Amino acid sequence: MPKFKAWLSAARLRTLPLSISGILVGTALANHNDYHNWRILVLALLTTVGFQITSNFANDYGDGVKGTDNEDRIGPQRAYQSGALSRKELKSGILISIVINLFLIAALLVVSFGQENLVYILLFSFLGLLSIWAAIRYTVGETAYGYQGLGDLFVFSFFGLLSVIGSQFLYVKLIVPNAIYPAITIGLLSTAVLNLNNLRDQENDRKAGKNTLVVQLGFKNGKRYHMLLIVVAFLSMLLFGILEFEGWKDWICMLAFLPIFIHLRRVLKVKDPAFFDPELKKIALSTFLLALLIYIVFNNFL
């Protein structure tokens, strides 16, 4: 495999739409309150994509080094696993992506807060560094939290709460209380993507010592947990709509739950973990669709 294609494979481009969903929703909430800044939007999107690519490089490296990515794994072959990228090359890629992330964080904070809001700059600098740490420590290191069943908590926190409420704060400089509901929705749906990935890889993860929440719950309970994530995500968004939507057009964003519930019906019927792989793209893209529709609705593009 040519090196360029190997790096694209390690970057896992299909994960990027999900990663920017929270930014779109947080921006939509800010726009709804008449706060607009295209530079914040662009830099926030680039920063989030940078975090995701760093995480993907680190996951490829961490699971590869630990032997979790092996010939028994279901799903696309990883760059390290296939030999397309060496251990040294992946480590270099992780370091370069971290440096790029640091520049993006600095640029985003300067554009958002200027140089006078030192407290906000320090707070969000810490959150940015924490995001980089979380992106790497999911699978890298002896105490990788993804191997201890904590991945769901971190995905919910970073893809949902921090992404939505944090990005909204960059514009408004305060927390809008009702923002918690779409933040919960995006966080739970993002967690559902991880859970589906863990359902697919349950048997291989168990053998490799990757003690995900699905490994702890078991296959049947893992599917029930998946249902809980999606149902609560829907109810949270429904409550937000009751509180915030002003006309029938605003409810159009709820159409994104149609493919999500079709996906859930299929997941509950699956008995062979290999059939979960096609569903990963569906739930990820449906979450992105929901975020995009919220952005469209709150910017009055309809």
C-alpha positions as YAML, in Angstrom:
chain: A
units: angstrom
residues:
- id: 1
  name: MET
  ca: [0.00, 0.00, 0.00]
- id: 2
  name: PRO
  ca: [1.44, 3.47, -0.93]
- id: 3
  name: LYS
  ca: [2.33, 5.58, 2.12]
- id: 4
  name: PHE
  ca: [-0.23, 8.28, 1.31]
- id: 5
  name: LYS
  ca: [-3.04, 5.72, 1.24]
- id: 6
  name: ALA
  ca: [-1.67, 4.15, 4.42]
- id: 7
  name: TRP
  ca: [-1.88, 7.48, 6.25]
- id: 8
  name: LEU
  ca: [-5.41, 8.05, 4.92]
- id: 9
  name: SER
  ca: [-6.30, 4.60, 6.20]
- id: 10
  name: ALA
  ca: [-4.83, 5.37, 9.63]
- id: 11
  name: ALA
  ca: [-6.69, 8.70, 9.71]
- id: 12
  name: ARG
  ca: [-9.98, 6.78, 9.29]
- id: 13
  name: LEU
  ca: [-11.76, 9.45, 7.28]
- id: 14
  name: ARG
  ca: [-15.17, 7.85, 7.83]
- id: 15
  name: THR
  ca: [-14.98, 8.83, 11.51]
- id: 16
  name: LEU
  ca: [-14.60, 12.55, 10.79]
- id: 17
  name: PRO
  ca: [-18.27, 13.49, 10.13]
- id: 18
  name: LEU
  ca: [-19.21, 12.16, 13.58]
- id: 19
  name: SER
  ca: [-16.39, 14.12, 15.22]
- id: 20
  name: ILE
  ca: [-17.66, 17.49, 13.92]
- id: 21
  name: SER
  ca: [-21.31, 16.86, 14.82]
- id: 22
  name: GLY
  ca: [-20.98, 18.45, 18.26]
- id: 23
  name: ILE
  ca: [-19.31, 21.55, 16.80]
- id: 24
  name: LEU
  ca: [-22.16, 22.01, 14.31]
- id: 25
  name: VAL
  ca: [-24.75, 21.73, 17.08]
- id: 26
  name: GLY
  ca: [-22.87, 24.08, 19.44]
- id: 27
  name: THR
  ca: [-22.49, 26.60, 16.61]
- id: 28
  name: ALA
  ca: [-26.18, 26.28, 15.75]
- id: 29
  name: LEU
  ca: [-27.12, 27.05, 19.36]
- id: 30
  name: ALA
  ca: [-24.90, 30.14, 19.31]
- id: 31
  name: ASN
  ca: [-26.30, 31.26, 15.95]
- id: 32
  name: HIS
  ca: [-29.82, 30.82, 17.32]
- id: 33
  name: ASN
  ca: [-28.90, 33.42, 19.95]
- id: 34
  name: ASP
  ca: [-27.50, 35.78, 17.26]
- id: 35
  name: TYR
  ca: [-23.83, 35.01, 17.83]
- id: 36
  name: HIS
  ca: [-21.99, 34.45, 14.54]
- id: 37
  name: ASN
  ca: [-18.28, 34.14, 13.78]
- id: 38
  name: TRP
  ca: [-17.15, 32.12, 10.78]
- id: 39
  name: ARG
  ca: [-13.53, 32.08, 11.97]
- id: 40
  name: ILE
  ca: [-14.51, 30.34, 15.21]
- id: 41
  name: LEU
  ca: [-16.52, 27.79, 13.22]
- id: 42
  name: VAL
  ca: [-13.66, 26.99, 10.84]
- id: 43
  name: LEU
  ca: [-11.02, 26.76, 13.57]
- id: 44
  name: ALA
  ca: [-13.27, 24.72, 15.87]
- id: 45
  name: LEU
  ca: [-13.96, 22.25, 13.05]
- id: 46
  name: LEU
  ca: [-10.27, 21.97, 12.19]
- id: 47
  name: THR
  ca: [-9.34, 21.51, 15.86]
- id: 48
  name: THR
  ca: [-11.91, 18.76, 16.33]
- id: 49
  name: VAL
  ca: [-10.81, 16.98, 13.17]
- id: 50
  name: GLY
  ca: [-7.23, 17.27, 14.44]
- id: 51
  name: PHE
  ca: [-8.20, 15.63, 17.75]
- id: 52
  name: GLN
  ca: [-9.99, 12.83, 15.91]
- id: 53
  name: ILE
  ca: [-7.08, 12.11, 13.59]
- id: 54
  name: THR
  ca: [-4.70, 12.06, 16.56]
- id: 55
  name: SER
  ca: [-7.02, 9.62, 18.29]
- id: 56
  name: ASN
  ca: [-7.23, 7.43, 15.19]
- id: 57
  name: PHE
  ca: [-3.43, 7.33, 14.82]
- id: 58
  name: ALA
  ca: [-3.08, 6.51, 18.52]
- id: 59
  name: ASN
  ca: [-5.76, 3.79, 18.37]
- id: 60
  name: ASP
  ca: [-4.06, 2.21, 15.37]
- id: 61
  name: TYR
  ca: [-0.77, 2.30, 17.27]
- id: 62
  name: GLY
  ca: [-2.11, 1.23, 20.69]
- id: 63
  name: ASP
  ca: [-4.27, -1.68, 19.51]
- id: 64
  name: GLY
  ca: [-1.55, -2.75, 17.09]
- id: 65
  name: VAL
  ca: [1.21, -2.82, 19.68]
- id: 66
  name: LYS
  ca: [-1.00, -4.68, 22.18]
- id: 67
  name: GLY
  ca: [-1.96, -7.24, 19.55]
- id: 68
  name: THR
  ca: [-5.67, -6.42, 19.75]
- id: 69
  name: ASP
  ca: [-5.72, -5.78, 16.01]
- id: 70
  name: ASN
  ca: [-5.01, -9.26, 14.66]
- id: 71
  name: GLU
  ca: [-6.21, -11.71, 12.02]
- id: 72
  name: ASP
  ca: [-9.30, -12.55, 14.11]
- id: 73
  name: ARG
  ca: [-10.53, -8.97, 14.18]
- id: 74
  name: ILE
  ca: [-13.71, -8.15, 12.24]
- id: 75
  name: GLY
  ca: [-13.71, -4.97, 10.16]
- id: 76
  name: PRO
  ca: [-11.18, -3.09, 8.03]
- id: 77
  name: GLN
  ca: [-7.52, -3.93, 8.52]
- id: 78
  name: ARG
  ca: [-5.49, -1.27, 10.34]
- id: 79
  name: ALA
  ca: [-2.34, 0.37, 9.01]
- id: 80
  name: TYR
  ca: [-0.03, -1.00, 11.72]
- id: 81
  name: GLN
  ca: [-1.69, -4.40, 11.69]
- id: 82
  name: SER
  ca: [-1.20, -4.72, 7.92]
- id: 83
  name: GLY
  ca: [2.40, -3.48, 8.03]
- id: 84
  name: ALA
  ca: [1.60, -0.46, 5.87]
- id: 85
  name: LEU
  ca: [2.94, 1.84, 8.62]
- id: 86
  name: SER
  ca: [5.64, 0.97, 11.12]
- id: 87
  name: ARG
  ca: [5.56, 1.59, 14.86]
- id: 88
  name: LYS
  ca: [8.08, 4.43, 14.45]
- id: 89
  name: GLU
  ca: [6.09, 6.03, 11.62]
- id: 90
  name: LEU
  ca: [2.87, 6.00, 13.62]
- id: 91
  name: LYS
  ca: [4.59, 7.51, 16.67]
- id: 92
  name: SER
  ca: [5.94, 10.29, 14.44]
- id: 93
  name: GLY
  ca: [2.46, 10.83, 12.99]
- id: 94
  name: ILE
  ca: [0.99, 11.12, 16.48]
- id: 95
  name: LEU
  ca: [3.62, 13.68, 17.53]
- id: 96
  name: ILE
  ca: [3.16, 15.78, 14.37]
- id: 97
  name: SER
  ca: [-0.62, 15.75, 14.79]
- id: 98
  name: ILE
  ca: [-0.24, 16.88, 18.42]
- id: 99
  name: VAL
  ca: [1.89, 19.85, 17.34]
- id: 100
  name: ILE
  ca: [-0.72, 20.81, 14.72]
- id: 101
  name: ASN
  ca: [-3.45, 20.50, 17.34]
- id: 102
  name: LEU
  ca: [-1.60, 22.84, 19.69]
- id: 103
  name: PHE
  ca: [-1.35, 25.52, 16.99]
- id: 104
  name: LEU
  ca: [-5.05, 25.12, 16.16]
- id: 105
  name: ILE
  ca: [-6.04, 25.38, 19.84]
- id: 106
  name: ALA
  ca: [-3.98, 28.57, 20.23]
- id: 107
  name: ALA
  ca: [-5.49, 30.12, 17.11]
- id: 108
  name: LEU
  ca: [-9.02, 29.21, 18.14]
- id: 109
  name: LEU
  ca: [-8.65, 30.68, 21.62]
- id: 110
  name: VAL
  ca: [-7.12, 33.92, 20.38]
- id: 111
  name: VAL
  ca: [-9.93, 34.38, 17.84]
- id: 112
  name: SER
  ca: [-12.61, 33.53, 20.39]
- id: 113
  name: PHE
  ca: [-11.35, 35.26, 23.54]
- id: 114
  name: GLY
  ca: [-8.74, 37.75, 22.34]
- id: 115
  name: GLN
  ca: [-5.85, 38.31, 24.71]
- id: 116
  name: GLU
  ca: [-7.72, 39.90, 27.58]
- id: 117
  name: ASN
  ca: [-9.83, 36.93, 28.76]
- id: 118
  name: LEU
  ca: [-6.95, 35.09, 30.42]
- id: 119
  name: VAL
  ca: [-9.15, 32.91, 32.64]
- id: 120
  name: TYR
  ca: [-11.11, 31.58, 29.66]
- id: 121
  name: ILE
  ca: [-7.90, 31.05, 27.69]
- id: 122
  name: LEU
  ca: [-6.34, 29.07, 30.52]
- id: 123
  name: LEU
  ca: [-9.51, 27.02, 31.06]
- id: 124
  name: PHE
  ca: [-9.90, 26.10, 27.40]
- id: 125
  name: SER
  ca: [-6.16, 25.49, 27.03]
- id: 126
  name: PHE
  ca: [-6.50, 22.91, 29.80]
- id: 127
  name: LEU
  ca: [-9.54, 21.38, 28.07]
- id: 128
  name: GLY
  ca: [-7.63, 21.26, 24.81]
- id: 129
  name: LEU
  ca: [-4.68, 19.49, 26.42]
- id: 130
  name: LEU
  ca: [-7.10, 17.14, 28.17]
- id: 131
  name: SER
  ca: [-8.69, 16.34, 24.81]
- id: 132
  name: ILE
  ca: [-5.28, 15.49, 23.33]
- id: 133
  name: TRP
  ca: [-4.51, 13.31, 26.36]
- id: 134
  name: ALA
  ca: [-7.86, 11.54, 26.03]
- id: 135
  name: ALA
  ca: [-7.34, 10.99, 22.30]
- id: 136
  name: ILE
  ca: [-4.06, 9.21, 22.95]
- id: 137
  name: ARG
  ca: [-4.73, 7.36, 26.20]
- id: 138
  name: TYR
  ca: [-7.80, 5.53, 24.88]
- id: 139
  name: THR
  ca: [-5.58, 2.64, 23.74]
- id: 140
  name: VAL
  ca: [-1.98, 3.75, 24.36]
- id: 141
  name: GLY
  ca: [-0.14, 2.83, 27.57]
- id: 142
  name: GLU
  ca: [-0.48, 0.18, 30.25]
- id: 143
  name: THR
  ca: [-3.39, 2.05, 31.87]
- id: 144
  name: ALA
  ca: [-5.25, 2.88, 28.64]
- id: 145
  name: TYR
  ca: [-8.81, 3.71, 29.73]
- id: 146
  name: GLY
  ca: [-10.34, 2.02, 26.67]
- id: 147
  name: TYR
  ca: [-9.08, -1.27, 28.09]
- id: 148
  name: GLN
  ca: [-10.78, -0.59, 31.41]
- id: 149
  name: GLY
  ca: [-14.33, -0.05, 30.18]
- id: 150
  name: LEU
  ca: [-14.18, 3.75, 30.42]
- id: 151
  name: GLY
  ca: [-14.30, 4.55, 26.72]
- id: 152
  name: ASP
  ca: [-18.07, 5.17, 26.75]
- id: 153
  name: LEU
  ca: [-17.78, 7.77, 29.50]
- id: 154
  name: PHE
  ca: [-15.02, 9.64, 27.68]
- id: 155
  name: VAL
  ca: [-16.81, 9.58, 24.32]
- id: 156
  name: PHE
  ca: [-20.01, 10.89, 25.90]
- id: 157
  name: SER
  ca: [-18.09, 13.64, 27.70]
- id: 158
  name: PHE
  ca: [-15.86, 14.80, 24.84]
- id: 159
  name: PHE
  ca: [-18.07, 14.18, 21.78]
- id: 160
  name: GLY
  ca: [-21.21, 15.37, 23.52]
- id: 161
  name: LEU
  ca: [-20.93, 17.65, 26.54]
- id: 162
  name: LEU
  ca: [-17.60, 19.31, 25.80]
- id: 163
  name: SER
  ca: [-18.04, 19.49, 22.03]
- id: 164
  name: VAL
  ca: [-21.54, 21.00, 22.06]
- id: 165
  name: ILE
  ca: [-21.47, 23.16, 25.20]
- id: 166
  name: GLY
  ca: [-17.80, 24.07, 24.80]
- id: 167
  name: SER
  ca: [-18.14, 25.20, 21.19]
- id: 168
  name: GLN
  ca: [-21.29, 27.17, 22.03]
- id: 169
  name: PHE
  ca: [-19.37, 28.89, 24.84]
- id: 170
  name: LEU
  ca: [-16.66, 30.00, 22.39]
- id: 171
  name: TYR
  ca: [-19.24, 32.23, 20.73]
- id: 172
  name: VAL
  ca: [-21.55, 33.28, 23.56]
- id: 173
  name: LYS
  ca: [-19.11, 33.31, 26.53]
- id: 174
  name: LEU
  ca: [-21.74, 31.76, 28.77]
- id: 175
  name: ILE
  ca: [-23.54, 28.43, 29.07]
- id: 176
  name: VAL
  ca: [-27.11, 28.35, 27.74]
- id: 177
  name: PRO
  ca: [-28.96, 25.93, 30.09]
- id: 178
  name: ASN
  ca: [-31.03, 24.16, 27.43]
- id: 179
  name: ALA
  ca: [-27.85, 23.32, 25.49]
- id: 180
  name: ILE
  ca: [-27.48, 20.32, 27.80]
- id: 181
  name: TYR
  ca: [-30.22, 18.42, 25.96]
- id: 182
  name: PRO
  ca: [-28.70, 18.35, 22.44]
- id: 183
  name: ALA
  ca: [-25.30, 17.83, 24.08]
- id: 184
  name: ILE
  ca: [-26.67, 14.70, 25.78]
- id: 185
  name: THR
  ca: [-28.20, 13.57, 22.48]
- id: 186
  name: ILE
  ca: [-24.99, 13.92, 20.46]
- id: 187
  name: GLY
  ca: [-22.98, 12.39, 23.29]
- id: 188
  name: LEU
  ca: [-25.22, 9.34, 23.58]
- id: 189
  name: LEU
  ca: [-25.37, 8.76, 19.82]
- id: 190
  name: SER
  ca: [-21.57, 9.04, 19.62]
- id: 191
  name: THR
  ca: [-21.35, 6.53, 22.46]
- id: 192
  name: ALA
  ca: [-23.67, 4.27, 20.48]
- id: 193
  name: VAL
  ca: [-21.13, 4.29, 17.63]
- id: 194
  name: LEU
  ca: [-18.41, 3.17, 20.04]
- id: 195
  name: ASN
  ca: [-20.72, 0.57, 21.58]
- id: 196
  name: LEU
  ca: [-21.52, -0.88, 18.16]
- id: 197
  name: ASN
  ca: [-17.80, -1.07, 17.40]
- id: 198
  name: ASN
  ca: [-17.30, -2.89, 20.70]
- id: 199
  name: LEU
  ca: [-20.21, -5.25, 19.99]
- id: 200
  name: ARG
  ca: [-18.57, -6.17, 16.70]
- id: 201
  name: ASP
  ca: [-15.18, -6.75, 18.31]
- id: 202
  name: GLN
  ca: [-16.38, -8.26, 21.60]
- id: 203
  name: GLU
  ca: [-14.89, -11.72, 21.22]
- id: 204
  name: ASN
  ca: [-11.54, -10.51, 19.93]
- id: 205
  name: ASP
  ca: [-11.37, -7.78, 22.60]
- id: 206
  name: ARG
  ca: [-12.08, -10.31, 25.33]
- id: 207
  name: LYS
  ca: [-9.25, -12.57, 24.16]
- id: 208
  name: ALA
  ca: [-6.87, -9.59, 23.89]
- id: 209
  name: GLY
  ca: [-7.70, -8.31, 27.39]
- id: 210
  name: LYS
  ca: [-9.48, -5.19, 26.14]
- id: 211
  name: ASN
  ca: [-12.12, -5.00, 28.85]
- id: 212
  name: THR
  ca: [-14.68, -2.79, 27.10]
- id: 213
  name: LEU
  ca: [-18.11, -2.20, 28.60]
- id: 214
  name: VAL
  ca: [-19.57, -4.72, 26.13]
- id: 215
  name: VAL
  ca: [-17.06, -7.35, 27.28]
- id: 216
  name: GLN
  ca: [-18.23, -6.70, 30.84]
- id: 217
  name: LEU
  ca: [-21.96, -6.64, 30.01]
- id: 218
  name: GLY
  ca: [-22.05, -9.49, 27.51]
- id: 219
  name: PHE
  ca: [-23.48, -9.59, 23.99]
- id: 220
  name: LYS
  ca: [-27.22, -9.49, 24.82]
- id: 221
  name: ASN
  ca: [-26.90, -6.77, 27.45]
- id: 222
  name: GLY
  ca: [-24.63, -4.84, 25.10]
- id: 223
  name: LYS
  ca: [-27.48, -4.69, 22.59]
- id: 224
  name: ARG
  ca: [-29.92, -3.63, 25.32]
- id: 225
  name: TYR
  ca: [-27.47, -0.91, 26.33]
- id: 226
  name: HIS
  ca: [-27.35, 0.18, 22.68]
- id: 227
  name: MET
  ca: [-31.13, 0.54, 22.68]
- id: 228
  name: LEU
  ca: [-31.01, 2.56, 25.90]
- id: 229
  name: LEU
  ca: [-28.45, 4.96, 24.43]
- id: 230
  name: ILE
  ca: [-30.58, 5.65, 21.36]
- id: 231
  name: VAL
  ca: [-33.93, 5.91, 23.16]
- id: 232
  name: VAL
  ca: [-32.58, 8.35, 25.78]
- id: 233
  name: ALA
  ca: [-30.88, 10.36, 23.01]
- id: 234
  name: PHE
  ca: [-34.25, 10.65, 21.24]
- id: 235
  name: LEU
  ca: [-36.08, 11.65, 24.43]
- id: 236
  name: SER
  ca: [-33.45, 14.28, 25.24]
- id: 237
  name: MET
  ca: [-33.78, 15.80, 21.78]
- id: 238
  name: LEU
  ca: [-37.57, 15.64, 22.02]
- id: 239
  name: LEU
  ca: [-37.48, 17.57, 25.30]
- id: 240
  name: PHE
  ca: [-35.18, 20.16, 23.71]
- id: 241
  name: GLY
  ca: [-37.65, 20.54, 20.84]
- id: 242
  name: ILE
  ca: [-40.55, 21.10, 23.23]
- id: 243
  name: LEU
  ca: [-38.56, 23.80, 25.01]
- id: 244
  name: GLU
  ca: [-36.94, 25.53, 22.03]
- id: 245
  name: PHE
  ca: [-38.67, 24.81, 18.69]
- id: 246
  name: GLU
  ca: [-40.97, 27.58, 17.51]
- id: 247
  name: GLY
  ca: [-42.63, 26.14, 14.41]
- id: 248
  name: TRP
  ca: [-43.19, 22.93, 12.49]
- id: 249
  name: LYS
  ca: [-40.10, 23.48, 10.35]
- id: 250
  name: ASP
  ca: [-37.90, 23.24, 13.43]
- id: 251
  name: TRP
  ca: [-39.09, 19.67, 13.96]
- id: 252
  name: ILE
  ca: [-37.62, 18.60, 10.61]
- id: 253
  name: CYS
  ca: [-34.34, 17.78, 12.35]
- id: 254
  name: MET
  ca: [-36.11, 14.95, 14.18]
- id: 255
  name: LEU
  ca: [-36.39, 13.13, 10.83]
- id: 256
  name: ALA
  ca: [-32.78, 12.04, 11.41]
- id: 257
  name: PHE
  ca: [-34.10, 9.59, 14.00]
- id: 258
  name: LEU
  ca: [-35.93, 7.59, 11.32]
- id: 259
  name: PRO
  ca: [-32.74, 5.92, 10.01]
- id: 260
  name: ILE
  ca: [-31.49, 5.71, 13.59]
- id: 261
  name: PHE
  ca: [-34.49, 3.67, 14.73]
- id: 262
  name: ILE
  ca: [-34.32, 1.52, 11.59]
- id: 263
  name: HIS
  ca: [-30.68, 0.92, 12.51]
- id: 264
  name: LEU
  ca: [-31.68, 0.01, 16.08]
- id: 265
  name: ARG
  ca: [-34.24, -2.52, 14.83]
- id: 266
  name: ARG
  ca: [-31.56, -4.22, 12.75]
- id: 267
  name: VAL
  ca: [-29.02, -4.21, 15.58]
- id: 268
  name: LEU
  ca: [-31.45, -5.90, 17.96]
- id: 269
  name: LYS
  ca: [-31.93, -8.73, 15.43]
- id: 270
  name: VAL
  ca: [-28.23, -9.32, 14.75]
- id: 271
  name: LYS
  ca: [-26.73, -12.56, 16.03]
- id: 272
  name: ASP
  ca: [-23.47, -12.59, 14.06]
- id: 273
  name: PRO
  ca: [-21.14, -9.73, 15.16]
- id: 274
  name: ALA
  ca: [-19.81, -9.41, 11.59]
- id: 275
  name: PHE
  ca: [-23.15, -7.85, 10.58]
- id: 276
  name: PHE
  ca: [-22.56, -4.90, 12.92]
- id: 277
  name: ASP
  ca: [-19.84, -3.44, 10.69]
- id: 278
  name: PRO
  ca: [-22.18, -1.96, 8.01]
- id: 279
  name: GLU
  ca: [-24.32, -0.45, 10.77]
- id: 280
  name: LEU
  ca: [-21.40, 1.61, 12.09]
- id: 281
  name: LYS
  ca: [-21.49, 3.93, 9.10]
- id: 282
  name: LYS
  ca: [-25.28, 4.25, 9.32]
- id: 283
  name: ILE
  ca: [-25.42, 5.38, 12.94]
- id: 284
  name: ALA
  ca: [-22.42, 7.70, 12.52]
- id: 285
  name: LEU
  ca: [-23.83, 9.38, 9.40]
- id: 286
  name: SER
  ca: [-27.30, 9.61, 10.94]
- id: 287
  name: THR
  ca: [-25.81, 11.45, 13.91]
- id: 288
  name: PHE
  ca: [-24.06, 13.81, 11.52]
- id: 289
  name: LEU
  ca: [-27.36, 14.26, 9.64]
- id: 290
  name: LEU
  ca: [-29.08, 15.23, 12.90]
- id: 291
  name: ALA
  ca: [-26.36, 17.80, 13.65]
- id: 292
  name: LEU
  ca: [-26.53, 19.19, 10.12]
- id: 293
  name: LEU
  ca: [-30.32, 19.52, 10.26]
- id: 294
  name: ILE
  ca: [-30.11, 21.31, 13.62]
- id: 295
  name: TYR
  ca: [-27.57, 23.70, 12.06]
- id: 296
  name: ILE
  ca: [-29.86, 24.28, 9.06]
- id: 297
  name: VAL
  ca: [-32.96, 24.81, 11.20]
- id: 298
  name: PHE
  ca: [-31.32, 27.24, 13.65]
- id: 299
  name: ASN
  ca: [-29.80, 29.27, 10.83]
- id: 300
  name: ASN
  ca: [-33.19, 29.58, 9.08]
- id: 301
  name: PHE
  ca: [-31.97, 27.95, 5.88]
- id: 302
  name: LEU
  ca: [-35.40, 26.36, 5.32]
...
